[in-house]
Amino acid sequence: MAGRVLFSLPNGLWFLSPLSPVNSKSNHLKNRLHFRQNPPPSSSKAVTFCSYRNHLQSVGEEPVVAEPFVLTTPLYYVNAPPHMGSAYTTIAADVIARFQRLLGKKVIFVTGTDEHGEKIAAAATAQGSSPSEHCDTISHAYKMLWKDLDIAYDKFIRTTDPNHEVIVKEFYSRVLANGDIYRADYEGLYCVNCEEYKDEKELLENNWCPMHLKPCVRRKEDNYFFALSKYQKPLEEVLTCNPDFVQPSFRFNEVQNWIKSGLKDFSISRASVDWGIPVPNDNKQTIYVWFDALLGYISALLEDNEQPTLQSAVSSGWPVSLHLIGKDILRFHAIYWPAMLMSAGLSLPKMVFGHGFLTKDGMKMGKSLGNTLEPKDLVYRFGTDAVRYFFLREVEFGNDGDYSEDRFINIVNAHLANTIGNLLNRTLGLLKKNCQSTLAVDSTIAAEGSAFKDTVEKLVEKARVQYDNLSLSSACEAVLEIGNAGNLYMDEHAPWSLFKQGGASSEAAAKDLVIILEAVRIIAIALSPVTPRLCLRIYSQLGYSKDQFDAITWVSLSLSLRLFETKWGGLKGGQVMAQPKPVFARIEDRTEGEEGGETTKEVMKAKKKIPETQGVAKA
Ligand SMILES: Nc1ncnc2c1ncn2[C@@H]1O[C@H](COP(=O)(O)OP(=O)(O)OP(=O)(O)O)[C@@H](O)[C@H]1O
């Protein structure tokens, strides 16, 4: 999405004269907001966001009880294959989706690709392929990467999908009928690579684009515009009535300031771009990104073989609970999109979260700059869980973060291999040696009167709250603290020496092992949204099957059905643990064919897969 608008905010337009007034600007500015299908209660008053929501509820468009948890990533622009920045948003979305599923919610996780525009056509020509072949190749590269990164999405929407086109056209027609689209002439300096008119103030000498270091060309065309300015007040109200609408809170303030500084109408079509969805009733123009790609969030919701209508798509999960995006496209998601939805009489998303950038030498990593980090390479070298864990734990969600390989290796080794993996391994080693790998008592009995149990329960609750607040790094930290507390407990109690003393000391030592293993069991649930493979291996070591792992929930819904939850008390006396085997090999210790695990095998598997997409040339 962002790839189509780089560094240019298409607000500053150069109006010459309104053309054949689809709805002339002067007229539509006088109009009050109205909604074609569901007119609001009083057409004589400007509609506020709060009254708008009440109105939608009364006509049944806004569900009173939230149903599924629907979340989206941006639809990535297929001008080049994915990179670690695209992977970052998608990993974070996957973690949130997995967490919500653990809470027992039905989740619809939407991702996909934005496939229209001049840059795509140019990239295809440069490759000697057709635009549609090019889109197929790059879109496939995204899907392959999501597979390697264990991204469990529910819907993958491509904007070249014919159903998407139907939805875009219906949406456009609604907004048009609402008097919010008009045609006007404008002229300016155009950067072909940004696919955007630029404000002369932002250009370098001789009108060079600062991003592409190429000259912009003067262009004049007539386009269709969306009357964003009409939504100034309603958007102010959206923020006033809904302080959680934009997260993190400092981005909320940014959005508020943008709105305060005055909203200008924006262009929604291109006359010179063929590779796109034609504007209804004017096939000389194609629809520009915001009236195309953003609609993918809605068309993705269509069920297979369903009539593609806005109504049917919306009834399958709109409004979304969360749009997860990078801060580069915040303005479009937090201002343009809500205004467009209001114009079409549809509900607004519940939250837009704009995270920060992964940077390289302080610059945003991006396809256009080409300063990207290859996620496939990282997966090949370090494994899927290591990549997922590092970026979420290291970068505070919402802020920027720079990548360093040393830091990557240190963090992953210290947290996953040492604190968690080693704790499990040495406990199971002692259990094997002294208790035939069998638990002496239930974990509830073992922990009677133990302050450690309370510590674990508090920390896991802290992790839940942090996941819920989208503080993903803090959630990881809370889980890691359980591991730290477990290691401390082990060192303080020294069960290895208690076993040597025999008698009551030996019994106490056997209980200590149960206590530590129960803590590790809880870690495996709490970290499973972030490192699902590692957590499955931990669960297997604790003697559970994959089916049992797949059935875990965070909170017990029914005591008889949900045995494996984050509450203390899952492990039972007599339960037999598996033979101790490292669940996470330290990075420098991994060699081809090494025993130790699946981690090594996963790395080798990823290595074999690399050629599948590595050959995709950059646009
Ligand atoms: N460096 C990055 N850090 C974090 N997220 C990123 C980064 N780069 C891209 N993204 C994610 O991808 C989205 C933009 O998608 P897009 O396909 O336009 O990628 P892009 O690499 O930014 O493209 P371009 O460099 O051409 O602008 C962002 O909103 C964000 O979700």
The ligand as an SDF file (V2000), in Angstrom:
LIG
                    3D

 31 33  0  0  0  0  0  0  0  0999 V2000
   10.7310   -1.0360    7.6330 N   0  0  0  0  0  0  0  0  0  0  0  0
    9.5360   -1.4520    8.0190 C   0  0  0  0  0  0  0  0  0  0  0  0
    9.2790   -1.6310    9.3210 N   0  0  0  0  0  0  0  0  0  0  0  0
    8.0920   -2.0650    9.7370 C   0  0  0  0  0  0  0  0  0  0  0  0
    7.0720   -2.3400    8.9030 N   0  0  0  0  0  0  0  0  0  0  0  0
    7.2670   -2.1790    7.5920 C   0  0  0  0  0  0  0  0  0  0  0  0
    8.5110   -1.7280    7.0710 C   0  0  0  0  0  0  0  0  0  0  0  0
    8.4200   -1.6770    5.7350 N   0  0  0  0  0  0  0  0  0  0  0  0
    7.1810   -2.0780    5.4100 C   0  0  0  0  0  0  0  0  0  0  0  0
    6.4900   -2.3780    6.5250 N   0  0  0  0  0  0  0  0  0  0  0  0
    5.1170   -2.8620    6.5840 C   0  0  0  0  0  0  0  0  0  0  0  0
    4.6150   -2.8660    5.2430 O   0  0  0  0  0  0  0  0  0  0  0  0
    3.6300   -1.8260    5.0930 C   0  0  0  0  0  0  0  0  0  0  0  0
    3.8370   -1.1330    3.7700 C   0  0  0  0  0  0  0  0  0  0  0  0
    3.7250   -2.0950    2.7460 O   0  0  0  0  0  0  0  0  0  0  0  0
    4.4330   -1.8950    1.3510 P   0  0  0  0  0  0  0  0  0  0  0  0
    4.1420   -3.1010    0.5560 O   0  0  0  0  0  0  0  0  0  0  0  0
    4.0680   -0.6000    0.7840 O   0  0  0  0  0  0  0  0  0  0  0  0
    5.9680   -1.9850    1.7830 O   0  0  0  0  0  0  0  0  0  0  0  0
    7.2200   -1.0500    1.7000 P   0  0  0  0  0  0  0  0  0  0  0  0
    8.4220   -1.9140    1.7900 O   0  0  0  0  0  0  0  0  0  0  0  0
    7.0640    0.0480    2.7110 O   0  0  0  0  0  0  0  0  0  0  0  0
    7.2360   -0.4980    0.2420 O   0  0  0  0  0  0  0  0  0  0  0  0
    8.0100    0.7240   -0.2540 P   0  0  0  0  0  0  0  0  0  0  0  0
    9.3920    0.7150    0.2650 O   0  0  0  0  0  0  0  0  0  0  0  0
    7.9000    0.5670   -1.7340 O   0  0  0  0  0  0  0  0  0  0  0  0
    7.2130    1.8460    0.3540 O   0  0  0  0  0  0  0  0  0  0  0  0
    3.8650   -0.8970    6.2630 C   0  0  0  0  0  0  0  0  0  0  0  0
    2.7020   -0.1590    6.6140 O   0  0  0  0  0  0  0  0  0  0  0  0
    4.2370   -1.8800    7.3360 C   0  0  0  0  0  0  0  0  0  0  0  0
    3.0990   -2.5600    7.7910 O   0  0  0  0  0  0  0  0  0  0  0  0
  1  2  1  0
  2  3  1  0
  2  7  2  0
  3  4  2  0
  4  5  1  0
  5  6  2  0
  6  7  1  0
  6 10  1  0
  7  8  1  0
  8  9  2  0
  9 10  1  0
 10 11  1  0
 11 12  1  0
 11 30  1  0
 12 13  1  0
 13 14  1  0
 13 28  1  0
 14 15  1  0
 15 16  1  0
 16 17  2  0
 16 18  1  0
 16 19  1  0
 19 20  1  0
 20 21  2  0
 20 22  1  0
 20 23  1  0
 23 24  1  0
 24 25  2  0
 24 26  1  0
 24 27  1  0
 28 29  1  0
 28 30  1  0
 30 31  1  0
M  END
$$$$
